[in-house]
Amino acid sequence: MEKYAPGDVEQRPCFDLVLRDARLLNGQSVDIAIAGDTIVAIGSISGVGTRELVLGGRVVLPGFVEAHTHLDKAMTVAQSRNNSGTLLEAMAVMGQVQRDFTVASVRERARAMALRFVAAGTTTLRTHVDVKPALNLVAVEALLELREELRPLLDMQLVVLTTPLSGHAGAANLALVREALSMGVDAVGGCPIIDGDFETQIDTVFELAELFGVPVDLHIDESDNPADFSLPYLAERTKALGYQGRVVAGHCCSLSAVDEDSAKRAIDAVLDAGISVVTLPSANMYLQGRADCGLVRRGLTRVRALLDAGVPVCCGTDNVQDPFNPFGRGDQLLVANLFAHAAHLGSPREQVAAIDAITTVPAMSLGVQRYGLSAGAVADLVVLDSTEPATIIADVPPRRYVIKRGAVVAETRTETIHPLVTLNQGV
Ligand SMILES: [Zn+2]
């Protein structure tokens, strides 16, 4: 900092970045000192930073962690209309559109949506990526390139996704999944109930995970039908194969459709198997319940029962502006607001759980290292344009700064718009 004279040791910069007067979720006011990519101190910081941001009591959270999205499909809604709004038509329409995908076109759309996530506070993002004979490895190549390109802004994890993995059609898909994993995809996924033989698909996915040394992340039971219930088998195999802590189950919608005893047994098994559940409120509120009249189901899994049991529950975005979901904008805080509405999470403690579901819980579930607001953690942070921790979910405030590995990578400047009427005049 040139304004200090040489020899003035007391005032020489000690840190690369200092956040002054930040507010933690518990209301505590602190300074946060960052050196390189690491938080080195939190509290009352006397040393100065090469750069200092005076936050005026704005709330700081650890960077958001997106547990489940589909960047390869994002922003295709204009060319892929889903007239019925069902999951099955979405899959059929996407299958047609994917024939025209190129590495460049996927990379361009995915980049645009990934940058929206970054601007909204996401610092780590897991995306599923399709492989199938009509698409080949086009989307995998695009997202592997993007993972490298965006590394200064965002840590990306890729999960290879296909179905079926059994029968004649499964053989071609299986070869592509193996190739994708050889190319450096981070995890293996699938949709067991779409396969028709969910036990074979789950067994095959675990064999691939073992072979390539990667975690498992499956689309599980995205259905309102209680007969579509592969979650207990997933829990059984996870425990039997010693995969506790390395399996993520997305959706789990039909857990809400089965009877109470079956649900309780499944939730106990999921907890025992160390499986994390990802609920996708935006996509599932849109896709599920399509056959219901009158009382239309919300489509979510049993969020409250899972939380009460102690199962890690993440809140993910899923599809954004594609035939599966024409809505969304890559804003995890907005999805957390929707989650709190849909899952009845309104008390102060429950609203903290909704914030945890886009921060600490997915970080643990996805194996993000050195995560959080503590000394020694990587400086992945989001500063909200709000001084009120208690109303974050209600307000969905703008993101004032997004910080990735100690560098400010996004900044929002907003102006207060005053009412155009002048109060108390002429009364
Ligand atoms: Zn999905």
Residues whose N, C-alpha, C, O or C-beta is under 5 A from the ligand:
A	BS01	ZN	D318
